[in-house]
Every structure is written in C-alpha cells, then in structure tokens.
C-alpha cells in the first residue's frame, strides 16, 4: 500500500479561483508535470469526472485515468484510479481548499502505488517532488493568471 504525502500552500486568491484552475484539466500540461490530458466524462456542471493522463518522470512513464468527486462549494476535489498502465498501479489524492481571510489554504494529499519495485527513499522523494511541484505550479498559475 502506498504512503500518503501531504503538502500545504497559501494562494493569494479565493477558493473559487483556485478550484477553477484545479478543474481546468486540459491546461495541466502548461503548469504541471503532465504530458497529456484528456477529459473523458463530465458532470452536469461541466467539471471533469473521468480524466486520462500520460506522464513521464524520472525515467518512468505511465498512463492512467482518474475518477473525480467534488466537495460541496469550492472546498476541494478527490480522486481515485479508474485505470492504470505503466509505472503506476494506483493513485489516490485530494485537494482541500480553505478560505483564509481572502487567500486560500490548499492542502494536497497524494498516495501513489507504483507497479514497479522502487526503494522506499526513492518513492518518498518522488512523491514529495510531485506534491511540491504541483502546489508551486498551482500557485503560479492562479496568481499569475
């Protein structure tokens, strides 16, 4: 079972703005470590509920589809694996958004179960890199527009 990695960042925007960037999956290749994204299904509000990804990182590549569930309002979103191929077997995670006096406190939790053997230190460093990179990329994308 995969260990969960967590990171927290403050973004100078309201939760609705932050959630708008998180839910704009097609733009992920512009600001995250994702090579390709395709939204396969949407809910009645037009938000992606099933999204396919292709990634290459640290010499490993994977393709996977995640199923998304949105929290009420703009308080966050969680995901689980619907399908995975390559270096990844299972991915679970969530973004939690909290209004913090005109800013948004974003908590990102991620658990990735690799399909290939890897030493614990390498897995933890890789997971930390993904979480930190995603939070910094999200902050830049939201704050720079």
N, C-alpha and C positions, 0 to 999 in steps of 0.2 A: 504494500500500500504506500502511496506517495505521501511525503511530508508536506504540510502546508507552509507556504511562505507568505509573509504579510508585509505590506508597506503602507505608509500614510504620507499624504502631502496636502498642503493647503493651496488652493487655487483661487486667484482673485477674480471670481465670477460667481453668479448664483447657481444653485443646483440644476436649474432648467438648462442653462447654457452648457454646463459640464455634461449633463445627460445627453444633450443634443449631439455633442462631439462623440461620446461613447457609442451612441446608437447609429452614427454615420459610418457603418462598417465599410462601405466602398472606399472611404478615404483612408482607411488604416495603412495601406502601403505608403502613404505620404508622410506618416509620422510615427509609425511603429515598425517593429522587426517582422513584418508580414510581407511576403512576396506577392500573394494574390488572394483576393477575397471575392466571393460570390454569395449574395443573399438568395437563398433557395425558397424561403417562405416568410410571410409577413403576417402580423396580426391585423385586426380591423383598423388600428391607428397607423398602420404603415411601418411599424417597427419590425426589424428582423427578428424572427423566432427560430430560424434554422439557417446557419451561415457556414459556408465551406471556406476553408483556409488552406494555403500552401505556404510553408515556411522552410527556410534553410538557415541554420545557425550552428556555429561551432563545428562545422563539418558534418552535421546531421541534417536530414531533410524529412519532412513529414507532411501529410495531407490529412485533414480531419474536418469533421462537421460538428458544430456545437449547437445545442438546443438552448435557447434563452428564455428566462422568465423574468418579467419586470416587476419590481416592487411598486407599491402604490405611490402616486405622485412622481416626483423626480428623486426618489430616495435610493435608487440603485437597480442593479440587474445581476442575476446569477446565471451560470451556465454549467452544462454537463455535456459529456461526449455522446454524440449520436452515432458517429463512425470515426475510425482512426486507422491510418496506414503509415508505414514507415517507422520512424524512430519513436513515435508516441503511441501509447496504448490507451491512456485515459487522461482527460483534463477536466478539472472542476475548479470553479472560481466564482468570484463576485466582486463587484464594485459597490461599496456602500457610500452614499453621499449624505452629508450632514451640513445644514446651513449653519454658518459660523460667523454671525454678525457681518453679513454682506459678502463673505467669502464662502468657499465650500471646502469642507474637510473630506478628502477622498481616502477611503481605506480599500486597498486592493488585496484580495486573498487569492492565492493560486496553489493548486496541487496538481502536479504533472507526474504521471506514472509512465516511465519510459518502457519501450518494447525491447530495448537492448540493455545488456548489462553495463553499468557505469559505477565507478566508485562513489561512495556517499558524498565525499567532499566535492567532487565534480558536479554531482546532481544539485547539491545545495548552492554552489556558486552559480551554476547555470540558472537555477530558479530565481536566485537573488538578482541576477543580471536582468532577467526578463521582467521582474516586478519593478525594479528601479527604472529601467529603460521605459517601460510602459507609463509609469507615473510621470516621469520627466517629459516624455513625449506628449502626454495628455495635457500637462500644464502649459507647455509651449504652444500647443495647438489652440487651446482655449484662450489663453491670454494674448496671443499674437493674432488671433482671428484667422 
